[in-house]
């Protein structure tokens, strides 16, 4: 089957999963989703998404198989050993030194799959802290969206081959043997780990985390979903918290949230947000604070002050999320408090009465306020309103760009003469600005250089995206290889069983004192036992696959064709005939041949011939 491409049927399939099962895969990379769904479709013998949606609706049990296929639970103990060694030697000691002896150490393993990474960090912490302090201070939260994987993880069981990367000293100390090939993690280590279902895209994050392990998880999501998840992870970490990513994942332009501790090992520090406004923005992005909520009386006073302004005003962050809307803006543009926290592009005010996003982009690009005058807006009753729109960039004390403020000044009632005077004033200002053209040209050159740098960063991000896609495919191949290894093990076991059965049957037939021949539906010899060789002097290798009528032996095979066919066609499937025969020594005797019908291996019905002497053999 050729791989399905994205289309309306595929979108309907994702919508069905979201509405009926509550799983939103819209943030996942489409190429990966298409491959994983196509694999499941091949398994059930379907070749388009519409038919598979019908199949899923008719067979609810299929959802579990689809979900397990989409979520590639490929992980292992101490995966990428160098990174874990750096964590053990450098990061964990810093976390412990930065805390008072009584303070808890909180770890979150997000996208934990079958639990190996949570157990890996548990072993390292137990080694550093010692058993007693580990039990008293450590809390490890292990989360995933796959309930089946979590059920497996809670058991703490592992096969011997799964523990190959675990150092022998840790394996002997923290695992108990169960049978020949199974191990169980010791209970004192398991008790400190709390497993639970959590969706990184939709659910609020766990807070006050010292070490957040989220390895080879972000690479499955589109860039927009990655940004939302990273905002949540930033909120989850304590002020000195560490983020531990997988080898295929980088942060690139997320430098406002995290700074590398060791880029090669993919370990990052949280950049604290010190301002109250920044903390509110972070909480809103992370989904932990209702945008209309008020944490302090001072914050409420600031909001009331903004609401009292006679100018309609909105504030957006760098991601285009609406951070604040004052009372005047809500009244003029029919906005509500619940619109805070939504993307600006989702609101009508973003394009009516004027396209705001282009003005915001220009303000960011030019690093100066952008204005649009006498912008016309028609009210519901057809009356004209006029606004002066001003977009002002918001810059922090350290010079970093935080977002933009958009102000709408209602100039509808102004005297036309005053507006003409204002235009004349603007023309004078424009003349003055022309005197600074040389300086602006230099700034333009600088901006072009900055644009070149940004293009290089974009290229770097594209390369990173390709690397993530390759890593995703690699994990899919690992998952497939594991499945094939399981099938191969089963086949080997069945082969051994078959060999035992064959040896047993050969022993049985070798000791039967009656000649036995098995024929297929075309009366070709499929089995020729040792007694048959002794009786007719023809080896089994000379008869296998040969038609019975072609055998040159002392048995008159032409007289047997009719009885054999009768046996095959008759209801009881049995015929017996006695014929004159000559054995391999040339002695003549009466041979009784019993014909019994049987199901042939290649279909149809074959026959079993039992051949034995019914009287002493005579010399001719």
C-alpha positions, 0 to 999 in steps of 0.5 A, a space after each residue: 500500500 502506498 503511504 496516504 497523504 494528508 487530506 480531508 479524511 485524515 483531518 476527520 480522523 484526527 477530529 474523531 479521535 479528539 472528540 470521542 477519545 479526548 486525544 488531540 494529535 493536532 500538535 504532532 508532526 503530520 509526517 510522523 502521524 501519517 507514517 504511523 497511521 499508515 502502518 496501522 492501516 496496512 495491518 488491517 488491510 485498508 488503503 485510505 483514511 476514510 475507510 479506516 475511520 469507518 473501521 475505527 468506528 465499527 471496531 472500538 478495540 482498534 483505538 488501543 492498537 492505533 494509539 500504541 502505534 502512534 506513541 512510539 514508546 522507544 526508551 532504555 535505561 541510561 540511554 545516551 550514557 555520556 549525557 547520564 554520566 554528566 548528569 550524575 557528576 555535574 547536575 545532581 550535585 549542584 541540585 543537592 548543594 543548592 538545597 537545605 538538608 530538609 528540602 525535598 528534591 523534585 524530579 519530573 520525567 515527562 513522556 516517560 513511556 515504559 519508565 526506564 528514564 524515571 528508574 534511571 534517575 532514581 538509581 542515580 539519586 539513591 547513589 548520591 543521597 544514600 538510601 535513607 535520605 533518598 526515601 525522605 527527600 526524593 519525589 519523582 513524577 513520571 508522566 505520559 499520555 499512554 495508559 498502557 505504557 504507564 501500567 507497564 512502567 509501574 510494575 518495574 519489571 525488565 528482561 535481562 536484555 533490557 538491563 545491558 546498559 545498566 552498570 553491573 553494580 547498580 543492577 545487582 544493588 537495585 534489581 531482584 531476579 525473577 526467574 531465568 530472564 526477568 528482573 524486578 526493581 526493588 520496592 524502596 526505589 519504586 515507592 518514590 516514583 509517582 506515575 500518572 497520565 499527563 498531556 504536555 500540550 493540554 494539561 497544566 504542568 507540575 510545579 517547583 521541579 528541580 530536574 525536568 527530563 523530557 527526552 526525545 519527546 519534543 521532536 514529535 511536535 510541530 514548532 507551535 506546539 513545541 513553543 507552548 510545551 516549552 512555556 509550560 516546562 519553563 513554568 514548571 521548573 524552580 528558579 534554579 531548575 534544569 531541563 534535560 532533553 534528548 540528543 535530537 532536540 535543541 532550543 535555538 531561539 528559546 533563549 528567553 526561556 533557557 540557557 545551555 549548561 552543556 549543549 552537547 549533553 542537551 542540559 539547560 538552565 531556566 532563565 528566571 522571569 523576575 518581573 511581575 508582568 513577565 511572571 503573569 505572561 509566563 503563567 498565562 502561556 503555561 496555562 496555569 493562571 486564568 488571564 482574568 485572575 488577579 494575584 495581588 491587590 497591586 496588580 488589581 490596581 494596575 489593571 483598574 488604572 489601565 481600564 480607566 484610560 480613555 484610549 482603547 488599548 491592547 497588549 500582545 507578547 512576542 508570540 502574538 498572545 493577547 496579554 491585556 485588554 482595557 475596558 475601553 477596548 472591550 467596549 469599542 471592539 466587543 471584546 471580553 475578558 476571556 479573550 485575554 490569552 488568545 492569539 491576536 490573529 483569532 480576534 476580529 480586531 486583528 484585521 478590522 478596522 486595520 491589519 494589526 499584525 503587519 503594523 506590529 511586525 513593522 514596529 518590531 522590524 524598525 525598532 520604533 513606533 508605527 502609526 496609522 492615522 484616520 483609520 475608518 471603521 463602520 459600526 453596526 448601524 453604518 456610522 463611520 468612526 475614525 481612529 489613530 492607531 499607534 503600535 509601540 514596542 515594549 522593551 525590558 530594562 535589559 534591552 530585550 523585546 517583550 511585545 507590543 502595545 496597540 492604542 486606538 485613539 478615537 478622532 471621530 469628533 475632531 475638527 477637520 481643520 485641526 486634523 489638517 493642521 496635524 497633517 501639516 505638522 506630520 509633513 514638517 516632521 517628515 521633512 525633518 526625518 529626511 535630514 536623518 536619511 544618512 543615519 537611517 541608511 546605516 541602520 538599514 545596513 545593520 538591519 540587513 546584516 541582522 536579517 542575514 543572521 536571522 536567515 542563518 538561524 532559520 536554516 539552522 532550525 530547518 536542519 534541526 527539524 530534519 534531524 528531529 525527523 530522522 531521530 523520529 524515524 530511527 525510533 520507529 525503526 527501533 520499535 519495528 526491530 523490537 517487534 521483529 525480534 519478538 517474532 523471531 524468538 517465537 519462530 525459533 521456539 516453534 522451530 525447536 518444537 517442530 524439530 522435536 515433533 519431527 524427531 519423535 515422528 521419525 522414531 515412531 515410523 522407524 519402529 513401525 514394522 509396517 510399510 508406510 507411504 503418504 501421498 498428496 492429492 496428486 498421488 505423489 510420495 510425501 513420506 516413505 518410512 524405513 520399513 518401506 525401504 526394507 520391503 521394496 529396496 527403494 530409499 526414501 530420498 528416491 521416492 519423495 516427490 515422485 508419482 506413485 505410478 512412476 515407482 519401479 518396485 515389486 508392488 503392482 502400483 497400477 492396481 492400487 490407483 482405483 482403491 486409493 481414489 475410492 478411499 479418497 472419494 468415499 465417505 468413510 475414507 478407507 479401502 483395503 486390497 490384497 495383491 501379489 508382490 515381490 520384495 527387494 530380495 525377489 521373493 513373492 508374497 501376498 501384500 495387504 495394502 490399506 488405503 486411508 484418506 487424509 487432508 493433504 498439506 497443499 489442499 485437497 485430500 491425500 492418502 496413507 498406505 499401510 503395506 504388510 505381508 499377509 502370508 509367508 513370503 515364498 521363493 519364486 
